Each structure stands twice: as C-alpha cells, then as structure tokens.
Amino acid sequence: MDLRSRIVNPEADNGVCEVTAMNTNIKLLDVVELLEEMPEDGLVAGAKGTVVEVYETPNLAYEVEFCNDEGETTAMLALLPYQIRVIWRKA
C-alpha cells in the first residue's frame, strides 16, 4: 500500500480511507508539530520536534527528534506525512 495516498483508519468500513491532501513538502530541519497522540513514545498531540532525516522509500516518511526543555532527546521516530505539520522553516 502506498501510504502517500492512503492511511489506516480503524473507523472506516474497510479499515482504509483516502487522503485528499497530504503534507509532502516537509524538509530537513523543519520544526514540526505532532498531530496525534503517541503515548507509547511519551508524546502528546502538539509536541514539537525537528526533522532530522527524510526517507523516500519504501514510503515517504520523516525521522523526527523530540527534545525536552534541557535539549535532551526524549524520542526519535519515523513519522508519516499525515502525522505531522510544519510550524517553522528557516527562510
């Protein structure tokens, strides 16, 4: 399944829903906001992180580093475009 056009949705009848618009213009070192809870990683929706790697295969994904107020890494995980949005980019 190409995750650029489909995402798993357990509430849909067939478990899959179409995505009409996806944020695929995310770049290295962009600051992003997490759009969903990730309690297994200690992250809440709205957590801010930095894109530290962009993966293009097998599907588009972004390695995002989340830090605490002391600058220590608290989580680093690969996220799909629908899970994050850009909130800051260096001009």
Chimera marker file (.cmm) of the C-alpha trace (Angstrom):
<marker_set name="trace">
<marker id="1" x="0.000" y="0.000" z="0.000" r="1" g="1" b="0" radius="0.5"/>
<marker id="2" x="1.328" y="3.443" z="-0.902" r="1" g="1" b="0" radius="0.5"/>
<marker id="3" x="0.981" y="5.494" z="2.283" r="1" g="1" b="0" radius="0.5"/>
<marker id="4" x="1.128" y="8.738" z="0.320" r="1" g="1" b="0" radius="0.5"/>
<marker id="5" x="-2.426" y="8.211" z="-0.829" r="1" g="1" b="0" radius="0.5"/>
<marker id="6" x="-3.974" y="6.007" z="1.877" r="1" g="1" b="0" radius="0.5"/>
<marker id="7" x="-3.897" y="5.761" z="5.650" r="1" g="1" b="0" radius="0.5"/>
<marker id="8" x="-5.250" y="3.158" z="8.025" r="1" g="1" b="0" radius="0.5"/>
<marker id="9" x="-8.489" y="4.259" z="9.633" r="1" g="1" b="0" radius="0.5"/>
<marker id="10" x="-9.971" y="1.702" z="12.034" r="1" g="1" b="0" radius="0.5"/>
<marker id="11" x="-13.301" y="3.567" z="11.973" r="1" g="1" b="0" radius="0.5"/>
<marker id="12" x="-13.766" y="3.176" z="8.218" r="1" g="1" b="0" radius="0.5"/>
<marker id="13" x="-15.782" y="0.192" z="6.956" r="1" g="1" b="0" radius="0.5"/>
<marker id="14" x="-12.798" y="-1.328" z="5.159" r="1" g="1" b="0" radius="0.5"/>
<marker id="15" x="-10.141" y="-0.006" z="7.581" r="1" g="1" b="0" radius="0.5"/>
<marker id="16" x="-8.710" y="2.391" z="4.974" r="1" g="1" b="0" radius="0.5"/>
<marker id="17" x="-9.628" y="5.912" z="3.966" r="1" g="1" b="0" radius="0.5"/>
<marker id="18" x="-8.404" y="8.103" z="1.153" r="1" g="1" b="0" radius="0.5"/>
<marker id="19" x="-6.293" y="11.137" z="1.933" r="1" g="1" b="0" radius="0.5"/>
<marker id="20" x="-7.143" y="14.109" z="-0.217" r="1" g="1" b="0" radius="0.5"/>
<marker id="21" x="-4.299" y="16.406" z="0.848" r="1" g="1" b="0" radius="0.5"/>
<marker id="22" x="-1.067" y="15.369" z="2.490" r="1" g="1" b="0" radius="0.5"/>
<marker id="23" x="1.832" y="17.473" z="3.692" r="1" g="1" b="0" radius="0.5"/>
<marker id="24" x="4.643" y="16.168" z="1.481" r="1" g="1" b="0" radius="0.5"/>
<marker id="25" x="6.585" y="19.438" z="1.354" r="1" g="1" b="0" radius="0.5"/>
<marker id="26" x="8.364" y="18.780" z="4.665" r="1" g="1" b="0" radius="0.5"/>
<marker id="27" x="12.118" y="19.395" z="4.540" r="1" g="1" b="0" radius="0.5"/>
<marker id="28" x="15.197" y="18.548" z="6.579" r="1" g="1" b="0" radius="0.5"/>
<marker id="29" x="15.472" y="20.699" z="9.756" r="1" g="1" b="0" radius="0.5"/>
<marker id="30" x="11.843" y="21.874" z="9.601" r="1" g="1" b="0" radius="0.5"/>
<marker id="31" x="10.216" y="22.215" z="13.014" r="1" g="1" b="0" radius="0.5"/>
<marker id="32" x="7.035" y="20.154" z="13.021" r="1" g="1" b="0" radius="0.5"/>
<marker id="33" x="4.071" y="19.591" z="15.289" r="1" g="1" b="0" radius="0.5"/>
<marker id="34" x="2.775" y="16.112" z="16.039" r="1" g="1" b="0" radius="0.5"/>
<marker id="35" x="-0.885" y="15.801" z="15.028" r="1" g="1" b="0" radius="0.5"/>
<marker id="36" x="-1.758" y="12.687" z="17.022" r="1" g="1" b="0" radius="0.5"/>
<marker id="37" x="-1.089" y="11.143" z="20.416" r="1" g="1" b="0" radius="0.5"/>
<marker id="38" x="1.808" y="8.669" z="20.628" r="1" g="1" b="0" radius="0.5"/>
<marker id="39" x="1.579" y="7.554" z="24.268" r="1" g="1" b="0" radius="0.5"/>
<marker id="40" x="3.885" y="4.567" z="23.734" r="1" g="1" b="0" radius="0.5"/>
<marker id="41" x="6.643" y="7.104" z="22.976" r="1" g="1" b="0" radius="0.5"/>
<marker id="42" x="5.596" y="9.601" z="25.661" r="1" g="1" b="0" radius="0.5"/>
<marker id="43" x="4.354" y="12.140" z="23.090" r="1" g="1" b="0" radius="0.5"/>
<marker id="44" x="1.120" y="14.106" z="23.021" r="1" g="1" b="0" radius="0.5"/>
<marker id="45" x="-0.533" y="15.785" z="20.066" r="1" g="1" b="0" radius="0.5"/>
<marker id="46" x="1.038" y="19.214" z="19.706" r="1" g="1" b="0" radius="0.5"/>
<marker id="47" x="4.550" y="18.075" z="20.662" r="1" g="1" b="0" radius="0.5"/>
<marker id="48" x="7.203" y="19.901" z="18.657" r="1" g="1" b="0" radius="0.5"/>
<marker id="49" x="10.197" y="18.238" z="17.026" r="1" g="1" b="0" radius="0.5"/>
<marker id="50" x="12.804" y="18.683" z="14.310" r="1" g="1" b="0" radius="0.5"/>
<marker id="51" x="13.037" y="16.689" z="11.075" r="1" g="1" b="0" radius="0.5"/>
<marker id="52" x="16.482" y="15.074" z="11.082" r="1" g="1" b="0" radius="0.5"/>
<marker id="53" x="16.075" y="12.717" z="8.108" r="1" g="1" b="0" radius="0.5"/>
<marker id="54" x="13.795" y="12.351" z="5.093" r="1" g="1" b="0" radius="0.5"/>
<marker id="55" x="13.039" y="8.843" z="3.787" r="1" g="1" b="0" radius="0.5"/>
<marker id="56" x="11.673" y="8.347" z="0.300" r="1" g="1" b="0" radius="0.5"/>
<marker id="57" x="11.493" y="4.546" z="0.140" r="1" g="1" b="0" radius="0.5"/>
<marker id="58" x="9.585" y="2.366" z="0.621" r="1" g="1" b="0" radius="0.5"/>
<marker id="59" x="7.228" y="5.254" z="1.516" r="1" g="1" b="0" radius="0.5"/>
<marker id="60" x="7.712" y="8.921" z="2.248" r="1" g="1" b="0" radius="0.5"/>
<marker id="61" x="8.495" y="9.341" z="5.966" r="1" g="1" b="0" radius="0.5"/>
<marker id="62" x="10.381" y="11.692" z="8.261" r="1" g="1" b="0" radius="0.5"/>
<marker id="63" x="12.668" y="10.944" z="11.204" r="1" g="1" b="0" radius="0.5"/>
<marker id="64" x="11.707" y="13.488" z="13.857" r="1" g="1" b="0" radius="0.5"/>
<marker id="65" x="13.657" y="14.224" z="17.037" r="1" g="1" b="0" radius="0.5"/>
<marker id="66" x="11.720" y="15.445" z="20.078" r="1" g="1" b="0" radius="0.5"/>
<marker id="67" x="13.610" y="17.103" z="22.958" r="1" g="1" b="0" radius="0.5"/>
<marker id="68" x="12.852" y="18.321" z="26.465" r="1" g="1" b="0" radius="0.5"/>
<marker id="69" x="13.479" y="21.871" z="27.738" r="1" g="1" b="0" radius="0.5"/>
<marker id="70" x="17.109" y="20.948" z="28.527" r="1" g="1" b="0" radius="0.5"/>
<marker id="71" x="17.735" y="19.929" z="24.912" r="1" g="1" b="0" radius="0.5"/>
<marker id="72" x="17.912" y="16.212" z="25.692" r="1" g="1" b="0" radius="0.5"/>
<marker id="73" x="16.344" y="13.850" z="23.171" r="1" g="1" b="0" radius="0.5"/>
<marker id="74" x="13.176" y="12.290" z="24.580" r="1" g="1" b="0" radius="0.5"/>
<marker id="75" x="12.025" y="10.458" z="21.445" r="1" g="1" b="0" radius="0.5"/>
<marker id="76" x="13.130" y="9.948" z="17.869" r="1" g="1" b="0" radius="0.5"/>
<marker id="77" x="10.855" y="8.174" z="15.442" r="1" g="1" b="0" radius="0.5"/>
<marker id="78" x="9.890" y="7.888" z="11.816" r="1" g="1" b="0" radius="0.5"/>
<marker id="79" x="6.566" y="9.560" z="11.079" r="1" g="1" b="0" radius="0.5"/>
<marker id="80" x="4.358" y="9.654" z="8.019" r="1" g="1" b="0" radius="0.5"/>
<marker id="81" x="3.310" y="12.936" z="6.382" r="1" g="1" b="0" radius="0.5"/>
<marker id="82" x="-0.223" y="12.838" z="7.786" r="1" g="1" b="0" radius="0.5"/>
<marker id="83" x="1.122" y="12.625" z="11.366" r="1" g="1" b="0" radius="0.5"/>
<marker id="84" x="2.928" y="15.997" z="11.370" r="1" g="1" b="0" radius="0.5"/>
<marker id="85" x="2.700" y="19.540" z="10.047" r="1" g="1" b="0" radius="0.5"/>
<marker id="86" x="5.386" y="22.182" z="9.561" r="1" g="1" b="0" radius="0.5"/>
<marker id="87" x="5.231" y="25.051" z="12.051" r="1" g="1" b="0" radius="0.5"/>
<marker id="88" x="8.599" y="26.699" z="11.305" r="1" g="1" b="0" radius="0.5"/>
<marker id="89" x="11.139" y="26.659" z="8.487" r="1" g="1" b="0" radius="0.5"/>
<marker id="90" x="14.345" y="28.639" z="8.145" r="1" g="1" b="0" radius="0.5"/>
<marker id="91" x="13.899" y="31.227" z="5.401" r="1" g="1" b="0" radius="0.5"/>
<link id1="1" id2="2" r="1" g="1" b="0" radius="0.2"/>
<link id1="2" id2="3" r="1" g="1" b="0" radius="0.2"/>
<link id1="3" id2="4" r="1" g="1" b="0" radius="0.2"/>
<link id1="4" id2="5" r="1" g="1" b="0" radius="0.2"/>
<link id1="5" id2="6" r="1" g="1" b="0" radius="0.2"/>
<link id1="6" id2="7" r="1" g="1" b="0" radius="0.2"/>
<link id1="7" id2="8" r="1" g="1" b="0" radius="0.2"/>
<link id1="8" id2="9" r="1" g="1" b="0" radius="0.2"/>
<link id1="9" id2="10" r="1" g="1" b="0" radius="0.2"/>
<link id1="10" id2="11" r="1" g="1" b="0" radius="0.2"/>
<link id1="11" id2="12" r="1" g="1" b="0" radius="0.2"/>
<link id1="12" id2="13" r="1" g="1" b="0" radius="0.2"/>
<link id1="13" id2="14" r="1" g="1" b="0" radius="0.2"/>
<link id1="14" id2="15" r="1" g="1" b="0" radius="0.2"/>
<link id1="15" id2="16" r="1" g="1" b="0" radius="0.2"/>
<link id1="16" id2="17" r="1" g="1" b="0" radius="0.2"/>
<link id1="17" id2="18" r="1" g="1" b="0" radius="0.2"/>
<link id1="18" id2="19" r="1" g="1" b="0" radius="0.2"/>
<link id1="19" id2="20" r="1" g="1" b="0" radius="0.2"/>
<link id1="20" id2="21" r="1" g="1" b="0" radius="0.2"/>
<link id1="21" id2="22" r="1" g="1" b="0" radius="0.2"/>
<link id1="22" id2="23" r="1" g="1" b="0" radius="0.2"/>
<link id1="23" id2="24" r="1" g="1" b="0" radius="0.2"/>
<link id1="24" id2="25" r="1" g="1" b="0" radius="0.2"/>
<link id1="25" id2="26" r="1" g="1" b="0" radius="0.2"/>
<link id1="26" id2="27" r="1" g="1" b="0" radius="0.2"/>
<link id1="27" id2="28" r="1" g="1" b="0" radius="0.2"/>
<link id1="28" id2="29" r="1" g="1" b="0" radius="0.2"/>
<link id1="29" id2="30" r="1" g="1" b="0" radius="0.2"/>
<link id1="30" id2="31" r="1" g="1" b="0" radius="0.2"/>
<link id1="31" id2="32" r="1" g="1" b="0" radius="0.2"/>
<link id1="32" id2="33" r="1" g="1" b="0" radius="0.2"/>
<link id1="33" id2="34" r="1" g="1" b="0" radius="0.2"/>
<link id1="34" id2="35" r="1" g="1" b="0" radius="0.2"/>
<link id1="35" id2="36" r="1" g="1" b="0" radius="0.2"/>
<link id1="36" id2="37" r="1" g="1" b="0" radius="0.2"/>
<link id1="37" id2="38" r="1" g="1" b="0" radius="0.2"/>
<link id1="38" id2="39" r="1" g="1" b="0" radius="0.2"/>
<link id1="39" id2="40" r="1" g="1" b="0" radius="0.2"/>
<link id1="40" id2="41" r="1" g="1" b="0" radius="0.2"/>
<link id1="41" id2="42" r="1" g="1" b="0" radius="0.2"/>
<link id1="42" id2="43" r="1" g="1" b="0" radius="0.2"/>
<link id1="43" id2="44" r="1" g="1" b="0" radius="0.2"/>
<link id1="44" id2="45" r="1" g="1" b="0" radius="0.2"/>
<link id1="45" id2="46" r="1" g="1" b="0" radius="0.2"/>
<link id1="46" id2="47" r="1" g="1" b="0" radius="0.2"/>
<link id1="47" id2="48" r="1" g="1" b="0" radius="0.2"/>
<link id1="48" id2="49" r="1" g="1" b="0" radius="0.2"/>
<link id1="49" id2="50" r="1" g="1" b="0" radius="0.2"/>
<link id1="50" id2="51" r="1" g="1" b="0" radius="0.2"/>
<link id1="51" id2="52" r="1" g="1" b="0" radius="0.2"/>
<link id1="52" id2="53" r="1" g="1" b="0" radius="0.2"/>
<link id1="53" id2="54" r="1" g="1" b="0" radius="0.2"/>
<link id1="54" id2="55" r="1" g="1" b="0" radius="0.2"/>
<link id1="55" id2="56" r="1" g="1" b="0" radius="0.2"/>
<link id1="56" id2="57" r="1" g="1" b="0" radius="0.2"/>
<link id1="57" id2="58" r="1" g="1" b="0" radius="0.2"/>
<link id1="58" id2="59" r="1" g="1" b="0" radius="0.2"/>
<link id1="59" id2="60" r="1" g="1" b="0" radius="0.2"/>
<link id1="60" id2="61" r="1" g="1" b="0" radius="0.2"/>
<link id1="61" id2="62" r="1" g="1" b="0" radius="0.2"/>
<link id1="62" id2="63" r="1" g="1" b="0" radius="0.2"/>
<link id1="63" id2="64" r="1" g="1" b="0" radius="0.2"/>
<link id1="64" id2="65" r="1" g="1" b="0" radius="0.2"/>
<link id1="65" id2="66" r="1" g="1" b="0" radius="0.2"/>
<link id1="66" id2="67" r="1" g="1" b="0" radius="0.2"/>
<link id1="67" id2="68" r="1" g="1" b="0" radius="0.2"/>
<link id1="68" id2="69" r="1" g="1" b="0" radius="0.2"/>
<link id1="69" id2="70" r="1" g="1" b="0" radius="0.2"/>
<link id1="70" id2="71" r="1" g="1" b="0" radius="0.2"/>
<link id1="71" id2="72" r="1" g="1" b="0" radius="0.2"/>
<link id1="72" id2="73" r="1" g="1" b="0" radius="0.2"/>
<link id1="73" id2="74" r="1" g="1" b="0" radius="0.2"/>
<link id1="74" id2="75" r="1" g="1" b="0" radius="0.2"/>
<link id1="75" id2="76" r="1" g="1" b="0" radius="0.2"/>
<link id1="76" id2="77" r="1" g="1" b="0" radius="0.2"/>
<link id1="77" id2="78" r="1" g="1" b="0" radius="0.2"/>
<link id1="78" id2="79" r="1" g="1" b="0" radius="0.2"/>
<link id1="79" id2="80" r="1" g="1" b="0" radius="0.2"/>
<link id1="80" id2="81" r="1" g="1" b="0" radius="0.2"/>
<link id1="81" id2="82" r="1" g="1" b="0" radius="0.2"/>
<link id1="82" id2="83" r="1" g="1" b="0" radius="0.2"/>
<link id1="83" id2="84" r="1" g="1" b="0" radius="0.2"/>
<link id1="84" id2="85" r="1" g="1" b="0" radius="0.2"/>
<link id1="85" id2="86" r="1" g="1" b="0" radius="0.2"/>
<link id1="86" id2="87" r="1" g="1" b="0" radius="0.2"/>
<link id1="87" id2="88" r="1" g="1" b="0" radius="0.2"/>
<link id1="88" id2="89" r="1" g="1" b="0" radius="0.2"/>
<link id1="89" id2="90" r="1" g="1" b="0" radius="0.2"/>
<link id1="90" id2="91" r="1" g="1" b="0" radius="0.2"/>
</marker_set>
